[in-house]
Amino acid sequence: MVLIFTDNEQLDKELNKSIENSRIVYYPDYILEEQQANILIATIQPNKYNFKDFMLKVREKNIRVILILENDKVKELKDALLLGIYDIIFDPFDLKDVTQKITNPNPFSEISKYIKNILELETI
């Protein structure tokens, strides 16, 4: 089961139509209660949880996250990488980019440059 939690109604509908066995989700508690989910397609959304706490709970359920971020400068990128979220798509993107991530996860080499940047910043 692929859960879609993007807070973008148009994108949600297009993804739901393009992805077999998917469901649009409107509140975070549903994601944490869902027993069949194995992938979550999400953006950073305001909700009762902060991003890091929420994604930690999601990852503890062994749900793979495909995260859509505005750019590689958002502070949540570091938290995502530390939580093992490596399937990250930056704006601008195409619907095809998101659907391809389901079957073609990012190899470590794709995100290692972001990890290097974080590590370099912390050692200065």
Secondary structure as GFF3:
##gff-version 3
##sequence-region A 1 124
A	DSSP	beta_strand	2	5	.	.	.	ID=ss1
A	DSSP	alpha_helix	9	18	.	.	.	ID=ss2
A	DSSP	beta_strand	22	24	.	.	.	ID=ss3
A	DSSP	alpha_helix	28	33	.	.	.	ID=ss4
A	DSSP	beta_strand	39	43	.	.	.	ID=ss5
A	DSSP	alpha_helix	51	60	.	.	.	ID=ss6
A	DSSP	beta_strand	64	69	.	.	.	ID=ss7
A	DSSP	alpha_helix	76	82	.	.	.	ID=ss8
A	DSSP	beta_strand	87	90	.	.	.	ID=ss9
A	DSSP	alpha_helix	95	103	.	.	.	ID=ss10
A	DSSP	alpha_helix	108	123	.	.	.	ID=ss11
###
